[in-house]
């Protein structure tokens, strides 16, 4: 018999239990791992093979319900997987999803005028970082947009089409966040329609493939209209994504034409979504500075065509709300040069504009638009209505006071040299303009005239429908010879003219103000000399006038000249106007109607000595400012001629008797006249008679 030996080893119960558990755990882990791997494989296969277009109806419905607008993905919706090359470690082995959609549209509300669709997108694609999703953050590695048309619109009641309906019962902020790493946009057209501000603007945008040295990441073109003025132009700006940074320094370079205004900028804007600072080179050009008001909100006067270049710096915020400075700018206004620095301070109740302007060569014609005295052609060029009648000399164009409360102002202007017609003896000017509470003051308005100074203080109160105007003017030291620079006979004359005027009136144009004016005007010359030829010609002493022209003129001692006019409701009457010399006395009397611009003056010369063959007869000055009529009063002259003819019948030599002037006119009491003429004139408040 054979026997088989069998060895048996009995393990302790505890150890035996542990071995059985390990074997069971291994099997469970193996099965779970295999199941998870199978799930991943199946999930990957589903993701890779799933037709995402099946989700479009659900997505369209959900977005439409959430926004209250019709939303639709009309083209393909697709999801691809891509490995990211710049990831490291095991992350580099995990592909990222890339979602793309084509032909995406969203409707506009029924009230809009920009068309049936608010958004029309040809194609959009984005790579999604999967890891931030675990922290409820959607992070797009890049977002590519192509062929986007976006219409934004706002009404006068601030209703807009970019605010979507909200679930009023759910005010809890979303726990999800959103971030974009890189944005590329091609063929983007953004239209903004705002009838309340008379703005219809279209911007065509494209991102640059690479950010350049000035950090420009976007290029754009603009078109449309503002306040019925066409807009065109374009430029470059910083990256759109940089707008997320509250402290972003955003570069901008643009050259725009808005109506007849050109605006070119090149610089930076800090925090462009709520501007806190600007620093840029600025060029402004156009037909009139006044046309800049709708664009800048800065009230500027009417001017001829202009162009200026300077640096615009500023900041927003602070106790006064901030300040802009257009510093050390240079340019031209009309044919005049202009330079200076202006500060625009944001404060309450109105902004303040203050600074200094200088013109080294100021053409007098360029001041015309400031007082509405430019020609009809110039008015049309600066956008004003050509209202000046051909038979009117005083400007009739109204000042517009509706915007005088847009700001306060304190600006000093200096014109070092005035280029003007040879007959005008103006050398230079200084003006200090002040605006406060719709009251415009020029204190002073100072001209260098004929070697002296003409200083005025002007106040225009625009608080009522009609401007209340007050003017006080004084002339000191005006040289007689320089008052008539083109009159050869006056160049040897000497003496100084001093004058004062005080007027008040009401109206919205210079013509209307003077037509309603009240006040006084006085002038005096205490000593000097005047051309004898002028006196002889005024008296029609023909032989002496011819002798003076043939053999030379000489000066006649001027004892005094004094005048005093009173103005009542625009009618200017002479109290006296006397010129007294060693040879003659000339009296002027009559009136000047500032409302009709008509003159009715008599000039009566009286000789102090013997004159042979004198046709001395009173003169007249009639007609209008635009068409004056100055000549002899025919009645006295015909009487002399008739008397000479009658005596010639008796004796030819007797015909000379009516033509002989024996003189004997006494001297004028110059001291009394001059004392009265030097008394300060006065005027009542605007709208009241003296």
Helices and strands as residue ranges (DSSP letters): H 13-49, G 52-55, H 56-67, E 71-73, E 77-82, G 89-93, E 96-107, E 117-128, G 131-135, E 137-154, E 177-180, E 183-194, G 195-197, E 199-207, E 216-226, E 229-238, G 240-244, E 249-258, E 261-270, G 272-274, E 277-286, G 289-292, H 293-296, E 306-316, E 322-333, E 336-345, E 351-359, E 362-363, G 364-371, H 376-381, G 404-406, E 407-415, E 418-419, E 426-436, E 439-449, E 452-461, E 468-479, H 480-483, G 488-490, E 494-506, H 510-515, E 518-525, E 528-531, H 532-538, H 542-551, E 555-568, E 571-581, E 584-593, E 598-607, E 619-623, E 628-632, H 634-650, G 652-659, H 670-677
